[in-house]
Amino acid sequence: EVQLVESGGGSLQAGGSLRLSCTGSGFTFEDANMGWYRQAPGNECELVSTASVDGTTYYSDSVKGRFTISRDNAKNTMYLQMNSLKPEETAVYHCAADRAPLLEFGFGKTCPPPRLNYWGQGTQVTVGS
């Protein structure tokens, strides 16, 4: 059974930092492209960052320079270091994995993304003003 489990969410004040983790099982982690998404109530699903099997990374413009994605294939875990968090970044953060091309990670505006196979239940991040 494939599982993606996120952890590391919490409540903090604006300007603070958090590190999210996503641990995968039931599939070959090192062969999967990985991504982080977030969704706030009433908002579309937003692709935040991706980390490909070859180490290439992508960041949305809204988080570039503040967030860092990484992956440790030996631990089957992906991370998202989030710095200088803003209240508008309050959301449930989900991770996703698939052998599909990275282009598929950006398809659609719904969570979970319609073209990806593996999806985590999410971890809540709440940023106070």
Buried (B, 14 or more C-beta within 10 A) or exposed (E): EEEBBBEBBEEBEBEBEBEBBBBBEEBEBEEBBBBBBBBBEEEEBBBBBBBBBEEEEBBBEEBEEBBBBBBEBEEBBBBBBBBEBBEEBBBBBBBBBBBBEBEBBBEBEEBBBEBBBBBBEBBEBBBEE
